[in-house]
Amino acid sequence: MYSFMGGGLFCAFVGNILLVVSTATDYWMQYRLSGSYAHQGLWRYCMSNKCYIGRMTQGLNELLGDLTCFLAAYWNATRAFMILSGMSCFAGIIAGIMSFSHFSSFERFNRSFAAGIMFFVSTFFVLLAMAIYTGVTVNFLGRRFGDWRFSWSYILGWVALLMTFFAGIFYMCAYRMHECRRGAGPR
C-alpha cells in the first residue's frame, strides 16, 4: 500500500514539475514566418531572436486577420486549464503526503482517495488544455503556416498528463488495498 503511495508521489512530483515547465516555456509550436524561424508558447512568441509578450500581434496579425480575438480566447483557455491542472496536482501532492502520516484517521474521508481524485482532476484539466491547443493549432494555425510543428513544451504537457494519470492510478490502488485490509479485519 505504501509502495503504491510512494510511486504515486513520485509520478505526481514529476508531473507537477513537467506541468510548470510546459506552461512557462515558449516552445509549444515552431514555424517559419517571413523566411525566419519562430516559436511560441502560451505566454509569448519569439521571432528573429526577439520575444514578444502577449498575443501574437506584429507579423502574425496580418497573417491571421480577424482570428486574433478567437486565438486570444483559445490561449487563455489553454493557460487557465494548465494552471488549474498544476494547482490540483499540487493539492493532490499535499493530500498524498498527509496520507502517509495518518492513513486512516477519518472513517469517512480517506486522504489517499482524495489525493487520487485530485490527480485525476489534474489529468482532466491538462487533457482539456492539450485538446484545445491541439485542435485550434491543427485546424487554424497549422493551415496558415507552411512549415510548422509542435515542439518540446507541448510534448512535456502530454508527458505530464501521463504522469498525473499514473499518480491517480497508484493512489486509487493504495486506497483499494487499504479498504480490502480494513474489510478483512477481525469481526
PyMOL commands that set and color helices and strands:
alter all, ss='L'
color gray80, all
select helices_A, chain A and resi 2-24+59-101+111-144+152-183
alter helices_A, ss='H'
color red, helices_A
select strands_A, chain A and resi 29-33+36-40+44-47+50-53+148-150
alter strands_A, ss='S'
color yellow, strands_A
deselect
rebuild
show_as cartoon
